[in-house]
Amino acid sequence: MAAKGPLKLKFKGKTTKGSKGGSTSTSSSSSSSVSSKFEVIKDWTNWSLKKAKVATHYGLIPLIIIIGMNSDPKPHLFQLISPF
C-alpha cells in the first residue's frame, strides 16, 4: 500500500474564525505555528465529536435490543421495543 499525503478535512456548514484566508497578524512564526497546531487539534476534536454523535445516535437502540435479547429471561422483540 502506498503512503498517502497529509489528511485534509472537509467540513460542511459553518467555518471557524481561523479558516478564512491567510493570517492577518504580524506575530512571529513560532506563535503562528502554535496557533496552527491549536486549530488542527480543534478541528480534529470537532470532527471526532461529530462522528461520535452520529455513532451514538444510530447505535444506541440496536445496542439495547442486542443486550436485551441476550439476557435472562429472554423477552420478545416487541417487549424490548414497546415503552410499556
N, CA and C of each residue as an Amber inpcrd file, in Angstrom:
protein
   252
   0.8320000  -1.1730000   0.0000000   0.0000000   0.0000000   0.0000000
   0.8800000   1.2400000   0.0000000   0.6180000   2.1540000  -0.8640000
   1.4300000   3.3640000  -0.9750000   1.0700000   4.3520000   0.1310000
   2.0500000   5.1320000   0.5320000   1.8120000   6.1430000   1.5630000
   0.9800000   7.2760000   0.9810000   0.0480000   7.7470000   1.7810000
  -0.8250000   8.8240000   1.3340000  -0.2970000  10.1490000   1.8280000
  -0.7160000  11.2170000   1.1850000  -0.3350000  12.5720000   1.5800000
  -1.0350000  12.9630000   2.8690000  -0.8490000  14.1990000   3.2940000
  -1.4660000  14.6350000   4.5440000  -2.9850000  14.6230000   4.4330000
  -3.6270000  14.3180000   5.5450000  -5.0750000  14.2400000   5.5910000
  -5.6780000  15.6320000   5.6180000  -6.5920000  15.9020000   4.7170000
  -7.2710000  17.1940000   4.6760000  -8.7220000  16.9790000   5.0750000
  -9.1900000  17.7830000   6.0190000 -10.5480000  17.6620000   6.4950000
 -11.4710000  18.5690000   5.6880000 -12.6120000  18.0380000   5.3140000
 -13.6160000  18.8320000   4.6130000 -14.8190000  18.9380000   5.5320000
 -15.2300000  20.1620000   5.8070000 -16.3330000  20.3870000   6.7120000
 -17.5310000  20.9360000   5.9630000 -18.6960000  20.5440000   6.4370000
 -19.9400000  21.1040000   5.9310000 -20.3900000  22.1750000   6.9030000
 -21.0980000  23.1370000   6.4210000 -21.6950000  24.1220000   7.3130000
 -20.7790000  25.2830000   7.6270000 -20.8710000  25.7570000   8.8690000
 -20.1690000  26.9590000   9.2930000 -18.6570000  26.7450000   9.3080000
 -17.9240000  27.8080000   9.0300000 -16.4730000  27.7490000   9.0970000
 -16.0140000  28.3880000  10.3970000 -14.8150000  28.0480000  10.8320000
 -14.2710000  28.6290000  12.0500000 -13.6270000  29.9620000  11.7360000
 -13.2930000  30.7270000  12.7590000 -12.7040000  32.0500000  12.5730000
 -11.3810000  31.9860000  11.8220000 -10.5490000  31.0040000  12.1360000
  -9.2130000  30.9440000  11.5620000  -9.1560000  30.3540000  10.1660000
 -10.2630000  29.8610000   9.6290000 -10.2060000  29.1870000   8.3350000
 -10.4540000  30.1170000   7.1540000 -10.6840000  31.3880000   7.3850000
 -10.9390000  32.3270000   6.2820000  -9.6500000  33.0170000   5.8680000
  -9.0840000  32.6060000   4.7820000  -7.9210000  33.2910000   4.2130000
  -6.6680000  33.1570000   5.0490000  -5.7070000  34.0350000   4.7950000
  -4.4110000  33.9970000   5.4630000  -4.4310000  34.6860000   6.8000000
  -3.2810000  34.6520000   7.4530000  -3.1520000  35.2690000   8.7610000
  -2.9780000  36.7740000   8.6060000  -3.6910000  37.5520000   9.4320000
  -3.5960000  38.9980000   9.3420000  -2.6900000  39.5720000  10.4110000
  -2.3220000  38.7730000  11.4090000  -1.4610000  39.2990000  12.4700000
  -0.0010000  39.2340000  12.0410000   0.8170000  40.1000000  12.6230000
   2.2360000  40.1440000  12.2750000   3.0600000  39.5590000  13.4120000
   2.6240000  38.4000000  13.9360000   3.3530000  37.7700000  15.0310000
   4.4650000  36.8910000  14.4870000   5.2910000  36.3750000  15.3760000
   6.4220000  35.5430000  14.9570000   5.9290000  34.1990000  14.4450000
   6.8070000  33.4740000  13.7480000   6.4260000  32.1950000  13.1650000
   6.1440000  31.1430000  14.2290000   6.7690000  31.2470000  15.4100000
   6.5160000  30.2570000  16.4540000   5.1030000  30.3690000  16.9970000
   4.5870000  31.5860000  17.1470000   3.2160000  31.7330000  17.6380000
   2.2140000  31.3060000  16.5770000   2.5170000  31.5270000  15.3050000
   1.6110000  31.0690000  14.2640000   1.6340000  29.5530000  14.1690000
   2.7960000  28.9530000  14.4480000   2.8900000  27.5020000  14.4680000
   2.0610000  26.9250000  15.6040000   2.1090000  27.5870000  16.7590000
   1.3320000  27.1270000  17.8990000  -0.1580000  27.2750000  17.6140000
  -0.5570000  28.4130000  17.0380000  -1.9660000  28.6060000  16.7300000
  -2.4190000  27.6470000  15.6330000  -1.5290000  27.3200000  14.6940000
  -1.8620000  26.3580000  13.6620000  -2.0830000  24.9770000  14.2750000
  -1.2330000  24.5950000  15.2160000  -1.4060000  23.3100000  15.8960000
  -2.7010000  23.2970000  16.6930000  -3.0110000  24.4400000  17.3210000
  -4.2480000  24.5410000  18.0790000  -5.4520000  24.3760000  17.1620000
  -5.4130000  24.9890000  15.9830000  -6.5140000  24.8720000  15.0290000
  -6.6810000  23.4250000  14.5570000  -5.5830000  22.7280000  14.3180000
  -5.6570000  21.3310000  13.8870000  -6.2720000  20.4830000  14.9880000
  -5.8370000  20.7010000  16.2260000  -6.3960000  19.9430000  17.3510000
  -7.8780000  20.2510000  17.5030000  -8.2400000  21.5200000  17.3660000
  -9.6420000  21.9230000  17.4880000 -10.4820000  21.2910000  16.3780000
  -9.9590000  21.2770000  15.1520000 -10.6830000  20.6720000  14.0380000
 -10.8650000  19.1690000  14.2420000  -9.8170000  18.4840000  14.6790000
  -9.9080000  17.0480000  14.9170000 -10.8840000  16.7470000  16.0430000
 -10.8970000  17.5740000  17.0810000 -11.8240000  17.3630000  18.1830000
 -13.2610000  17.5190000  17.7070000 -13.5360000  18.5800000  16.9650000
 -14.8870000  18.7870000  16.4340000 -15.2960000  17.6450000  15.5080000
 -14.3850000  17.2140000  14.6470000 -14.6750000  16.1270000  13.7180000
 -14.9930000  14.8390000  14.4700000 -14.1770000  14.5120000  15.4720000
 -14.3860000  13.2590000  16.2020000 -15.6600000  13.3020000  17.0380000
 -15.9940000  14.4450000  17.6080000 -17.2300000  14.5540000  18.3800000
 -18.4610000  14.4330000  17.4820000 -18.3840000  14.9840000  16.2790000
 -19.4990000  14.8310000  15.3390000 -19.6890000  13.3700000  14.9550000
 -18.5850000  12.6640000  14.7030000 -18.6730000  11.2420000  14.3520000
 -19.1970000  10.4230000  15.5250000 -18.7680000  10.7410000  16.7510000
 -19.2460000  10.0310000  17.9350000 -20.7360000  10.2700000  18.1500000
 -21.2010000  11.4750000  17.8620000 -22.6180000  11.7940000  18.0000000
 -23.4560000  10.9560000  17.0400000 -23.0040000  10.8270000  15.7930000
 -23.7250000  10.0320000  14.8040000 -23.7070000   8.5550000  15.1870000
 -22.5740000   8.0460000  15.6300000 -22.4680000   6.6390000  16.0240000
 -23.3730000   6.3370000  17.2130000 -23.4320000   7.2490000  18.1730000
 -24.3050000   7.0600000  19.3250000 -25.7660000   7.1150000  18.9040000
 -26.0920000   8.0340000  18.0190000 -27.4740000   8.1940000  17.5690000
 -27.9830000   6.9240000  16.8940000 -27.2030000   6.3380000  16.0060000
 -27.6490000   5.1650000  15.2720000 -27.3200000   3.8510000  15.9630000
 -26.4840000   3.8570000  16.9870000 -26.0820000   2.6040000  17.6100000
 -26.7030000   2.3150000  18.9540000 -27.3230000   3.2930000  19.5940000
 -27.8260000   3.0900000  20.9510000 -29.0070000   2.1220000  20.9920000
 -30.0090000   2.3110000  20.1640000 -31.1940000   1.4460000  20.1710000
 -30.8360000   0.0090000  19.7800000 -30.0530000  -0.2180000  18.7070000
 -29.6620000  -1.6100000  18.4190000 -28.8550000  -2.2470000  19.5590000
 -28.0200000  -1.4610000  20.2320000 -27.2550000  -1.9940000  21.3620000
 -28.1830000  -2.4360000  22.4880000 -29.1990000  -1.6420000  22.7920000
 -30.1550000  -2.0020000  23.8380000 -30.9230000  -3.2640000  23.4630000
 -31.3010000  -3.3820000  22.1840000 -32.0220000  -4.5770000  21.7440000
 -31.1310000  -5.8090000  21.8360000 -29.8680000  -5.7020000  21.4320000
 -28.9510000  -6.8440000  21.4920000 -28.7070000  -7.2710000  22.9350000
 -28.4920000  -6.3160000  23.8250000 -28.2740000  -6.6500000  25.2370000
 -29.5350000  -7.2770000  25.8260000 -30.6980000  -6.7450000  25.4630000
 -31.9530000  -7.2950000  25.9680000 -32.2240000  -8.6960000  25.4740000
 -31.8620000  -8.9870000  24.2330000 -32.1000000 -10.3240000  23.6770000
 -31.1600000 -11.3690000  24.2780000 -30.0360000 -10.9420000  24.8200000
 -29.0900000 -11.8800000  25.4160000 -29.2480000 -12.0150000  26.9250000
 -30.2890000 -11.4470000  27.4880000 -30.4780000 -11.5080000  28.9310000
 -31.4400000 -12.6370000  29.2980000 -31.4780000 -12.9580000  30.5680000
 -32.4200000 -13.9590000  31.0740000 -33.4660000 -13.2590000  31.8990000
 -34.6940000 -13.5270000  31.8530000 -35.4040000 -14.3380000  30.8610000
 -35.4450000 -13.6310000  29.5060000 -35.5210000 -14.4280000  28.4620000
 -35.4770000 -13.8570000  27.1090000 -36.8210000 -13.2130000  26.7630000
 -36.8200000 -11.8800000  26.5940000 -38.0740000 -11.2130000  26.2110000
 -38.3040000 -11.2960000  24.7060000 -39.5520000 -11.0830000  24.3160000
 -39.8550000 -10.9980000  22.8920000 -39.3790000  -9.6370000  22.3840000
 -39.1640000  -9.5380000  21.0790000 -38.6970000  -8.2910000  20.4830000
 -39.6720000  -7.1520000  20.7470000 -40.9880000  -7.4380000  20.6960000
 -41.9920000  -6.4040000  20.9470000 -41.8670000  -5.8630000  22.3720000
 -41.5320000  -6.7100000  23.3350000 -41.3720000  -6.2500000  24.7150000
 -40.1750000  -5.3210000  24.8640000 -39.1430000  -5.5150000  24.0570000
 -37.9780000  -4.6310000  24.1110000 -38.2690000  -3.2810000  23.4590000
 -39.0410000  -3.2800000  22.3930000 -39.2930000  -2.0650000  21.6410000
 -40.3670000  -1.1960000  22.2900000 -41.3980000  -1.8370000  22.8630000
 -42.5170000  -1.0660000  23.4070000 -42.0950000  -0.3350000  24.6900000
 -42.6180000   0.8720000  24.8940000 -42.2420000   1.6370000  26.0900000
 -42.9650000   1.1780000  27.3540000 -43.9390000   0.2630000  27.2380000
 -44.7090000  -0.1620000  28.4200000 -44.2640000  -1.4770000  28.9590000
